Amino acid sequence: MNANDLIPDRYHGVWQRTLLQTPATHDTTTWVRWLQTGLWHGDLRVPPEADRTTPAGRAEQQGFGGTTLITHPDAGQPEVCTWQRQIDLQPPRSTPDAGHMVFEAPDCVHETGIHGQYFEVWERLPGSLGTRIALAALDATGAPTAERLLVAGRYLMHLRPRSAAWPAGTAPDDSLAEVVARHPQRAEDLLDFDISFGTLEHGVWTIERASVPALEGRVDSVTVQRKDQHTAWVGSARLPQRWQVLEWHAVDAPD
């Protein structure tokens, strides 16, 4: 990773969405966390009204991960943040996920949609600055996979994508709920996508929210150790052990 690839420090940390405004929606209750390292992001969104005991309810969640790009348009225009999604709980989009960003304060940023009509307010969580780590799980051959482990300050997010391919006929901008409704026999495979978020303190990971509801409230022992320039080991009962280092800025790193 080249230092020029890193996004500005002002974006680092974990951001909580406190408002979504669209022509049809005023939402202050959906649970949303965006974790941002120097380059990598993870995002999880859980609607409060979703009945997550059912496949249809779980399909209403959103979550994704990938790299983040900051660009500067013409003079006088707000800078643009683009979330380049490499994995996504929902089907592919037809337009980029990008917004104009205006920092109203160091810990508050306003996002206005470019390819959609929306306005969002994001507030940075205390304790989410300092350590920034991004890891990619390694498979049995030592090749990196799409599975990610991200750390920002005292927060950890794990992202494991589904292994199933989208069914034939899935079109850009279909919702996962629509795909599951068309292919109910494949619901579990399509929903087998784990994004888990919580705090990592003194080697204890407490999961606050997860796309798999049964994981919420779980407390696991997790240690993250860098072995060399390119590899790290994770000690955990349910996470892979060997990881590729994508980014490692260890200030008060997890013990």
C-alpha positions as CSV (number, residue, x, y, z in Angstrom):
1,M,0.0,0.0,0.0
2,N,1.4,3.4,-1.1
3,A,1.1,6.3,1.4
4,N,-0.5,8.3,-1.4
5,D,-3.4,5.8,-1.4
6,L,-4.4,6.7,2.1
7,I,-7.4,9.0,2.7
8,P,-7.1,12.1,4.9
9,D,-6.9,11.6,8.6
10,R,-10.2,13.4,9.2
11,Y,-12.1,10.4,7.9
12,H,-10.4,7.8,10.2
13,G,-12.4,6.1,12.9
14,V,-15.9,4.7,13.4
15,W,-18.8,6.8,12.3
16,Q,-22.4,6.5,13.5
17,R,-25.1,7.7,11.2
18,T,-27.6,9.9,13.1
19,L,-29.8,11.0,10.2
20,L,-30.9,9.9,6.8
21,Q,-33.1,12.3,4.9
22,T,-34.6,11.4,1.4
23,P,-37.6,12.7,-0.4
24,A,-39.6,9.8,1.2
25,T,-37.7,9.1,4.4
26,H,-36.6,10.7,7.7
27,D,-34.6,8.1,9.5
28,T,-32.9,8.5,12.9
29,T,-33.3,5.0,14.2
30,T,-31.5,2.6,11.8
31,W,-28.3,1.3,13.5
32,V,-25.4,2.2,11.2
33,R,-21.7,2.0,11.7
34,W,-19.0,2.9,9.1
35,L,-15.5,1.9,10.2
36,Q,-12.7,3.6,8.3
37,T,-9.0,2.9,8.3
38,G,-6.4,4.7,6.2
39,L,-7.8,3.0,3.1
40,W,-10.3,0.2,4.0
41,H,-13.8,0.5,5.1
42,G,-16.6,-1.7,6.5
43,D,-20.2,-0.8,6.9
44,L,-23.2,-2.4,8.6
45,R,-26.8,-1.1,8.7
46,V,-29.6,-2.8,10.8
47,P,-33.2,-1.4,10.4
48,P,-35.0,-1.4,13.8
49,E,-38.2,-2.7,12.3
50,A,-36.6,-5.7,10.6
51,D,-37.8,-9.0,12.0
52,R,-34.4,-10.7,11.8
53,T,-35.8,-14.1,13.0
54,T,-37.0,-14.5,9.4
55,P,-35.0,-14.6,6.1
56,A,-37.1,-11.7,4.8
57,G,-36.2,-9.6,7.8
58,R,-32.5,-10.5,7.6
59,A,-32.5,-9.6,3.9
60,E,-33.5,-6.0,4.9
61,Q,-30.0,-5.4,6.4
62,Q,-27.2,-3.7,4.5
63,G,-23.5,-4.2,4.8
64,F,-20.4,-3.9,2.6
65,G,-16.6,-3.5,2.6
66,G,-13.8,-2.4,0.4
67,T,-11.5,0.6,-0.2
68,T,-12.3,4.3,0.1
69,L,-11.4,7.0,-2.4
70,I,-11.4,10.8,-1.8
71,T,-11.4,13.0,-4.9
72,H,-11.6,16.8,-5.3
73,P,-13.9,18.1,-8.1
74,D,-13.9,21.7,-9.4
75,A,-12.9,24.5,-7.1
76,G,-15.6,25.5,-4.7
77,Q,-17.3,22.1,-4.8
78,P,-17.2,19.7,-1.7
79,E,-14.8,16.8,-2.0
80,V,-16.2,13.4,-3.0
81,C,-16.0,10.2,-1.0
82,T,-16.4,7.0,-2.9
83,W,-16.9,3.7,-1.2
84,Q,-15.5,1.1,-3.6
85,R,-17.4,-2.0,-2.6
86,Q,-15.5,-5.2,-3.0
87,I,-18.0,-7.3,-1.0
88,D,-21.6,-6.5,-0.4
89,L,-24.5,-8.1,1.4
90,Q,-26.9,-6.6,-1.2
91,P,-26.7,-7.3,-4.9
92,P,-24.5,-5.1,-7.1
93,R,-25.5,-1.4,-7.7
94,S,-25.8,0.3,-11.1
95,T,-24.2,3.5,-9.8
96,P,-21.1,4.2,-7.6
97,D,-21.6,4.7,-3.9
98,A,-20.4,8.3,-3.7
99,G,-21.3,11.5,-1.8
100,H,-20.2,15.1,-1.4
101,M,-18.7,15.4,2.1
102,V,-18.6,18.6,4.3
103,F,-17.1,18.5,7.8
104,E,-19.3,20.6,10.0
105,A,-16.9,19.8,12.9
106,P,-13.9,17.4,13.4
107,D,-16.3,14.7,14.6
108,C,-19.3,15.5,12.4
109,V,-19.6,15.2,8.6
110,H,-22.5,15.7,6.3
111,E,-22.9,13.6,3.2
112,T,-25.1,14.6,0.2
113,G,-25.8,12.0,-2.5
114,I,-24.4,12.3,-6.0
115,H,-26.1,9.4,-7.7
116,G,-29.2,9.5,-5.4
117,Q,-31.3,12.1,-3.5
118,Y,-30.2,11.7,0.1
119,F,-28.6,13.6,3.0
120,E,-26.8,11.9,5.9
121,V,-25.3,13.1,9.1
122,W,-22.3,11.1,10.5
123,E,-20.8,11.5,14.0
124,R,-17.5,9.9,15.0
125,L,-17.5,7.6,18.0
126,P,-15.2,8.4,20.9
127,G,-12.3,6.0,21.2
128,S,-12.2,5.1,17.5
129,L,-8.9,6.9,16.6
130,G,-5.4,5.7,17.0
131,T,-4.8,2.1,15.9
132,R,-5.8,1.3,12.3
133,I,-5.5,-2.3,11.1
134,A,-6.8,-4.0,8.0
135,L,-6.2,-7.7,7.4
136,A,-7.2,-10.2,4.7
137,A,-7.7,-13.8,5.6
138,L,-5.4,-16.3,4.0
139,D,-6.7,-19.6,2.5
140,A,-5.0,-23.0,2.9
141,T,-2.6,-22.2,0.1
142,G,-1.6,-18.8,1.6
143,A,-3.6,-16.7,-0.9
144,P,-5.6,-13.8,0.4
145,T,-9.4,-14.1,0.4
146,A,-12.1,-11.4,0.5
147,E,-12.6,-12.0,4.2
148,R,-11.5,-8.9,6.2
149,L,-10.7,-7.9,9.8
150,L,-10.7,-4.1,10.5
151,V,-9.7,-2.3,13.7
152,A,-10.1,1.4,14.4
153,G,-9.2,2.4,17.9
154,R,-11.1,0.3,20.4
155,Y,-13.5,-1.1,17.7
156,L,-13.2,-4.3,15.6
157,M,-15.3,-5.3,12.5
158,H,-15.2,-8.7,10.9
159,L,-16.5,-9.2,7.3
160,R,-16.9,-12.6,5.8
161,P,-18.7,-12.6,2.4
162,R,-21.0,-15.4,1.2
163,S,-19.5,-18.1,-0.9
164,A,-22.7,-18.6,-3.0
165,A,-23.0,-16.8,-6.4
166,W,-26.0,-14.6,-7.2
167,P,-28.7,-16.6,-8.9
168,A,-29.1,-16.2,-12.7
169,G,-31.3,-13.3,-13.5
170,T,-30.2,-11.1,-10.6
171,A,-30.1,-7.5,-12.0
172,P,-28.2,-4.4,-10.8
173,D,-30.2,-2.6,-8.0
174,D,-32.2,-5.7,-7.1
175,S,-32.6,-5.9,-3.4
176,L,-31.5,-9.0,-1.4
177,A,-35.1,-9.2,-0.2
178,E,-36.3,-9.5,-3.8
179,V,-33.7,-12.1,-4.7
180,V,-34.6,-14.2,-1.6
181,A,-38.3,-14.0,-2.4
182,R,-37.6,-15.3,-5.9
183,H,-35.3,-18.0,-4.7
184,P,-36.6,-19.1,-1.2
185,Q,-34.8,-22.4,-1.4
186,R,-31.5,-20.6,-1.6
187,A,-32.2,-18.1,1.2
188,E,-29.7,-19.5,3.8
189,D,-26.9,-19.5,1.2
190,L,-27.7,-16.0,0.1
191,L,-27.9,-14.8,3.7
192,D,-24.6,-16.5,4.8
193,F,-22.7,-13.2,5.0
194,D,-21.2,-12.2,8.4
195,I,-20.5,-8.7,9.3
196,S,-19.9,-8.4,13.1
197,F,-19.0,-5.1,14.9
198,G,-18.1,-4.4,18.5
199,T,-15.4,-3.4,20.9
200,L,-12.0,-5.0,21.3
201,E,-10.5,-4.3,24.7
202,H,-7.8,-6.2,26.6
203,G,-8.2,-9.1,24.2
204,V,-12.0,-9.4,24.6
205,W,-14.2,-8.7,21.6
206,T,-17.8,-7.9,22.5
207,I,-20.1,-8.0,19.5
208,E,-22.7,-5.2,19.5
209,R,-24.4,-5.8,16.2
210,A,-24.0,-8.5,13.5
211,S,-25.7,-9.4,10.2
212,V,-26.1,-12.8,11.9
213,P,-28.3,-11.9,14.8
214,A,-27.3,-14.9,16.9
215,L,-23.8,-13.4,17.2
216,E,-25.0,-10.3,18.9
217,G,-23.9,-10.1,22.6
218,R,-21.3,-12.7,22.1
219,V,-18.0,-12.3,24.0
220,D,-14.9,-13.8,22.4
221,S,-11.2,-13.8,23.3
222,V,-9.4,-12.3,20.3
223,T,-5.7,-11.4,19.9
224,V,-4.2,-9.7,16.9
225,Q,-0.4,-10.0,16.4
226,R,1.8,-8.9,13.6
227,K,4.3,-11.7,12.7
228,D,6.2,-9.9,10.0
229,Q,5.8,-7.2,7.4
230,H,3.2,-9.1,5.4
231,T,1.4,-11.5,7.8
232,A,-0.5,-11.4,11.1
233,W,-1.9,-14.0,13.4
234,V,-5.3,-13.8,15.0
235,G,-6.1,-15.9,18.1
236,S,-9.8,-16.6,18.2
237,A,-12.1,-19.6,18.5
238,R,-14.1,-18.7,15.3
239,L,-11.8,-16.5,13.1
240,P,-9.1,-17.7,10.8
241,Q,-5.6,-17.7,12.2
242,R,-3.4,-16.5,9.3
243,W,-4.0,-13.1,7.7
244,Q,-2.3,-10.8,5.2
245,V,-1.5,-7.4,6.5
246,L,-3.2,-4.8,4.3
247,E,-2.6,-1.9,6.7
248,W,-1.0,-1.7,10.1
249,H,-0.9,1.5,12.1
250,A,-0.6,0.2,15.6
251,V,-1.1,2.9,18.3
252,D,-2.1,1.1,21.5
253,A,-2.6,-2.0,19.3
254,P,-5.0,-4.7,20.6
255,D,-3.2,-7.0,22.9
